[in-house]
Amino acid sequence: MTIGSLQPGVAPDSVLPAAAAAAAELTTVEASDLAVVAGSARATVRFTADDVASAVRIGAHTLAGTRIRAGVITWQVTERVHGRWLPVH
């Protein structure tokens, strides 16, 4: 997720834990990370899912949990295929 502006009164360091907690409500979270890419904050939450439909549902739930704290400019769900991360369809 590319993170935009924070909601009023939200501490910047609370956004990533909230995103990971939202995903953890539905599945196992393997990792989470916050990086600056091309000048924008990018939050990554890696989780397990049994299939693409479940992954998209978990991703949407994670997005909703993140939007409580910050605007999300873009987001996508990816899967690891032969060592590369590819968008799910």
N, C-alpha and C positions, 0 to 999 in steps of 0.2 A: 504494500500500500504506500502510495506517496501521500505524505501527511501535509495538510495545509495549516490553516490557522487553528489555534487552540480555542476551545470554548472558554467563556469568561470564568476566571478563577481556577482554571486547570493548570496544574504544575506540569511542565514539559516531561519530567521524568516519570509521570504516571501513565502516559499514553501506551507505551509498549507493554508494561505489566497488565494493563486493562485488556489489551488486544489478546495477549496470551491467555489470560483468565477466561475470556469469552470462548476461545477455542477449546480450552480445557473443560468447559461445561459439557462438551459433546464428544471429546476424543482425547487421545494422548498427545500432548505437545512435546515434540522432540527438542525444539530449540526456538529461540527468538533473538532478533538482532535489530539494531537501529543503526543506519549508516546515512551518510550524506552523499547523494549521487546527483551529479550535475546541479549542485546547489540546493537540492531539495531533500528533506528528511524522508527516508524510506524505511518503513517498518516491515520486517519479515517474520512471520510466524510459521514454523515448519511443524506439521502435524501428520498423524496417520489417518488413512481413510481406506475403506474396503473397496470403493469404486469411485468413478468420476462423479456420479450423482451425489454421493455422500460428501465428497470433497468440496463440491460447489456449495452444497447446503452448509457445511461447516465454515467455508470461506465467507458466505453471506452473513452467517451468525457472528463471525469474528468482525466483519465490517461494521455491522450494527453496533456491536459492543465498543468499537473504536470511535464511531461517530458520536457517541455520548460525550467523549472528551475532546475530539478534534475533527476538523473537516478532513475528508479524504478526497484527494484530487483524482487519483486513479487507483485501481486495484485489479489483481488477477490471481487466479489459482493456477499453479503449475505442478507438474509431476516430473520426477526424475526418470529419464529413459536413457539407458546406456551411458550414464555419466553426464547427461545434459539435462537442464531444466527447461521443459517445454510447456507452453500454455495448454490447459485442458480444453476440450471441445465437447 
